[in-house]
Amino acid sequence: MTSEDQKEPSRWWEREHDANLTETRIFMSTEQYEKIARMATDLEERIPILLGKLIADYFDAVESGQLQITLPSPAPRAPLEKTKVSELCDLVLWSRFPGETGAHRFRQIALLTTLAHEHELGKKPTASSIARMVDSHSSQIDLMAKLLEKRGVIDRVHTPSIRPGVFGKVLYIKPDAAAGLKNAHLLETNLPLEVQESE
């Protein structure tokens, strides 16, 4: 027997239950949690184990046909109209955020137009997928996406199964992106963001 075999399990569920368990996290209302807590007390069971058993029983009932389940459909997101994308790009061109250069603004426009095009094709673009397209590091795209999210221009939506077994954050241009950018510009520069006539 090796020292690895003799090693005491470090997690309480490995000591008290089958070690072949996976830890996860769930969210529920306070009212639901109080019901679960009372049930766990009555059954002298730890809450995480009880929740796991309830979920397992639920799926067993669904798979055996004893229970029908209807999964909620995600709210559809229509691609942003081309005119709105164009207006948004104009605003980015004329923005003057502290520390940003023309090169920064051109990169932001490139990201926004790429997102709009990908969604128009019915795809779900992520920082990683765009990075692969342009042969760049995903961290660079992700940094820009986070900045635009902070300014109210895009949403980064955590999405499972983008590819088999792969989770990621799909990037969406917000319907009110122009208003978000104008507000962020005013807060950071104390100047209104307006598109000016080209000479």
C-alpha positions as a printed NumPy array, in Angstrom:
array([[  0.   ,   0.   ,   0.   ],
       [  1.447,   3.362,  -1.028],
       [  1.391,   6.553,   1.021],
       [ -1.178,   7.854,  -1.479],
       [ -3.498,   4.932,  -0.63 ],
       [ -3.168,   5.652,   3.084],
       [ -3.947,   9.341,   2.654],
       [ -7.013,  10.432,   4.616],
       [ -9.695,  12.083,   2.413],
       [ -9.597,  15.833,   2.993],
       [-13.222,  16.632,   2.162],
       [-15.986,  15.714,   4.561],
       [-18.146,  14.121,   1.871],
       [-15.254,  11.861,   0.881],
       [-14.973,  10.702,   4.491],
       [-18.702,  10.247,   5.102],
       [-19.982,   9.238,   1.664],
       [-18.929,   7.826,  -1.665],
       [-15.801,   9.67 ,  -2.79 ],
       [-17.124,   9.74 ,  -6.362],
       [-19.035,  12.988,  -5.805],
       [-18.762,  16.392,  -7.45 ],
       [-19.169,  19.657,  -5.589],
       [-21.347,  22.358,  -7.148],
       [-23.221,  25.48 ,  -6.112],
       [-26.898,  26.343,  -6.462],
       [-28.974,  29.438,  -5.821],
       [-32.468,  29.502,  -4.35 ],
       [-34.785,  31.877,  -2.547],
       [-34.493,  32.321,   1.213],
       [-37.937,  30.752,   1.615],
       [-36.886,  27.625,  -0.299],
       [-33.646,  27.393,   1.665],
       [-35.528,  27.508,   4.979],
       [-37.721,  24.601,   3.824],
       [-34.649,  22.579,   2.847],
       [-32.966,  23.399,   6.17 ],
       [-35.998,  22.138,   8.125],
       [-36.13 ,  18.975,   6.028],
       [-32.401,  18.369,   6.545],
       [-32.829,  18.777,  10.312],
       [-35.713,  16.306,  10.386],
       [-33.759,  13.762,   8.327],
       [-30.459,  14.423,  10.137],
       [-28.813,  14.994,   6.768],
       [-26.361,  17.62 ,   5.592],
       [-28.   ,  20.159,   3.267],
       [-25.614,  19.627,   0.285],
       [-26.135,  15.846,   0.412],
       [-29.903,  16.215,   0.75 ],
       [-30.07 ,  18.583,  -2.22 ],
       [-28.008,  16.16 ,  -4.288],
       [-30.365,  13.304,  -3.431],
       [-33.443,  15.392,  -4.273],
       [-31.982,  16.386,  -7.637],
       [-30.961,  12.79 ,  -8.403],
       [-34.472,  11.538,  -7.523],
       [-35.972,  14.263,  -9.708],
       [-33.925,  13.252, -12.749],
       [-34.689,   9.572, -12.122],
       [-38.403,  10.407, -12.184],
       [-38.024,  12.383, -15.421],
       [-35.999,   9.645, -17.134],
       [-38.471,   6.941, -16.09 ],
       [-41.376,   8.937, -17.532],
       [-43.065,   9.478, -14.159],
       [-42.535,  13.229, -14.438],
       [-42.586,  15.624, -17.373],
       [-40.245,  18.596, -17.425],
       [-40.349,  21.709, -19.58 ],
       [-37.1  ,  23.621, -19.635],
       [-37.373,  27.415, -19.855],
       [-36.322,  28.841, -23.201],
       [-33.662,  31.546, -23.136],
       [-34.877,  35.004, -24.054],
       [-34.109,  35.579, -27.741],
       [-31.577,  38.3  , -28.553],
       [-32.109,  39.905, -31.92 ],
       [-28.944,  41.082, -33.701],
       [-28.433,  44.839, -33.52 ],
       [-29.618,  46.658, -36.644],
       [-26.851,  47.687, -39.031],
       [-27.77 ,  51.362, -38.704],
       [-27.401,  51.139, -34.915],
       [-24.038,  49.385, -35.254],
       [-22.905,  52.153, -37.599],
       [-24.075,  54.851, -35.167],
       [-22.299,  53.086, -32.303],
       [-19.058,  52.91 , -34.283],
       [-19.32 ,  56.64 , -35.03 ],
       [-19.618,  57.319, -31.303],
       [-16.555,  55.183, -30.576],
       [-14.615,  57.135, -33.228],
       [-15.44 ,  60.452, -31.584],
       [-14.981,  59.279, -27.996],
       [-12.017,  60.629, -26.062],
       [-11.658,  58.436, -22.997],
       [ -8.567,  59.193, -20.897],
       [ -5.508,  57.205, -21.953],
       [ -7.041,  55.909, -25.184],
       [ -5.559,  56.522, -28.616],
       [ -6.946,  56.246, -32.109],
       [ -5.569,  52.706, -32.251],
       [ -7.642,  51.773, -29.185],
       [-10.771,  53.146, -30.829],
       [-10.146,  51.307, -34.103],
       [ -9.694,  48.016, -32.215],
       [-12.969,  48.581, -30.363],
       [-14.756,  49.248, -33.652],
       [-13.24 ,  46.091, -35.126],
       [-14.532,  44.066, -32.179],
       [-18.029,  45.566, -32.365],
       [-18.406,  45.03 , -36.117],
       [-17.1  ,  41.466, -35.777],
       [-19.628,  40.748, -33.016],
       [-22.456,  42.175, -35.12 ],
       [-21.406,  40.086, -38.133],
       [-21.056,  36.869, -36.111],
       [-24.516,  37.284, -34.573],
       [-25.978,  38.046, -37.989],
       [-24.641,  34.64 , -39.082],
       [-26.332,  33.013, -36.078],
       [-23.088,  32.318, -34.225],
       [-22.224,  32.848, -30.555],
       [-18.947,  34.777, -30.48 ],
       [-16.682,  34.629, -27.447],
       [-13.325,  36.215, -26.728],
       [-11.697,  32.87 , -27.545],
       [-13.514,  32.358, -30.856],
       [-12.674,  35.872, -32.043],
       [ -9.062,  35.468, -30.925],
       [ -8.813,  32.306, -33.041],
       [-10.216,  34.167, -36.046],
       [ -7.597,  36.929, -35.875],
       [ -4.766,  34.753, -34.518],
       [ -4.509,  36.72 , -31.283],
       [ -4.493,  35.982, -27.568],
       [ -7.967,  35.624, -26.057],
       [ -6.819,  37.646, -23.028],
       [ -6.482,  40.736, -25.253],
       [-10.004,  40.351, -26.631],
       [-11.354,  39.585, -23.162],
       [ -9.74 ,  42.721, -21.723],
       [-11.368,  44.873, -24.399],
       [-14.707,  43.111, -23.892],
       [-14.593,  43.776, -20.143],
       [-13.867,  47.452, -20.8  ],
       [-16.813,  47.76 , -23.183],
       [-18.999,  45.886, -20.706],
       [-18.054,  48.388, -18.007],
       [-19.099,  51.189, -20.359],
       [-22.499,  49.607, -20.971],
       [-21.78 ,  48.677, -24.589],
       [-21.754,  44.871, -24.491],
       [-22.948,  41.987, -22.334],
       [-20.781,  38.983, -21.484],
       [-23.239,  36.131, -20.908],
       [-22.033,  32.899, -19.268],
       [-23.238,  30.142, -21.58 ],
       [-22.834,  26.334, -21.276],
       [-22.101,  24.014, -24.187],
       [-20.801,  26.582, -26.661],
       [-18.915,  23.561, -27.944],
       [-19.361,  20.038, -26.504],
       [-18.327,  20.218, -22.856],
       [-17.113,  23.825, -23.14 ],
       [-18.445,  26.784, -21.174],
       [-17.791,  30.377, -22.2  ],
       [-19.056,  33.939, -22.163],
       [-20.9  ,  34.928, -25.313],
       [-20.446,  38.579, -26.265],
       [-23.545,  40.587, -27.218],
       [-23.873,  44.25 , -28.214],
       [-26.509,  45.738, -25.918],
       [-29.619,  47.275, -27.531],
       [-28.929,  50.508, -25.602],
       [-25.171,  50.427, -26.237],
       [-25.055,  53.976, -27.621],
       [-26.746,  55.401, -24.523],
       [-24.428,  53.388, -22.275],
       [-21.334,  54.668, -24.078],
       [-22.536,  58.276, -23.91 ],
       [-23.199,  57.962, -20.187],
       [-19.792,  56.381, -19.515],
       [-18.073,  59.112, -21.563],
       [-19.792,  61.854, -19.593],
       [-18.85 ,  60.23 , -16.278],
       [-15.181,  59.769, -17.225],
       [-14.521,  62.983, -19.145],
       [-17.233,  65.416, -18.002],
       [-17.844,  65.997, -21.718],
       [-20.858,  64.927, -23.788],
       [-20.167,  62.417, -26.551],
       [-21.387,  63.674, -29.894],
       [-20.655,  62.71 , -33.488],
       [-19.17 ,  65.666, -35.335],
       [-19.289,  66.486, -39.023],
       [-16.263,  65.297, -40.989],
       [-14.325,  68.012, -42.754]])
